[in-house]
Amino acid sequence: MDLHEILKIAGGALALLLFIPMARQILKENGAGQSFATWFLWAVMDSILAASTIVRHGNYFLPLGFAIGGVAMTILLLAKRRFAWTTLDTVIAVLVVICAVAWEIGGARTAIVASTLATSIATIPGLVELWRRPNRTIANIWGAYTLANFLAFLGGTAMTIEERFTPAIFTALSFLMFIAGHRNVKFAK
């Protein structure tokens, strides 16, 4: 096993491990503020991303970690009976359909791009919320996701869509979430 493979595995494993604090919070708060529908849709999008990356023999450990974590969160919220459907869920559902259509029309490589961008777009409401209400605890989790994504980026063996696109985009987005959550609270409105 070479260094690239170790970094890929480390990035995916860290991403998966970071679902533990979220699961603890769901158990502690009986799923308050979380929705089965949202996590189900995220899990589908992450599964499309993982499967399409595997098909292309790319850097799949990171999206696989997100997919497994998303499925676990979905099951946990199903058990907690946290059903809701929001406008965000409608947007995510449309993005899931776009990802599936992209895979059907353009193949796995196109699905990697579509699902990476769709996941990033679906994260924007969370970024806006964290910007409005900075939270250092949540920001620190995003800091750890930044590390997981960056490790996966470094694990890539070439500058290709299959190896580095998803980790690069997710690193940047996670870092923005980290910054938003750590910004000076006295300036927040």
Secondary structure, 3 states (H helix, E strand, C coil): CCHHHHHHHHHHHHHHHCHHHHHHHHHHHCCCCCCHHHHHHHHHHHHHHHHHHHHCCCCCHHHHHHHHHHHHHHHHHHHCCCCCCCHHHHHHHHHHHHHHHHHHHHCHHHHHHHHHHHHHHHHHHHHHHHHHCCCHHHHHHHHHHHHHHHHHHHHCCCCCHHHHHHHHHHHHHHHHHHHHHHCCHHHCC
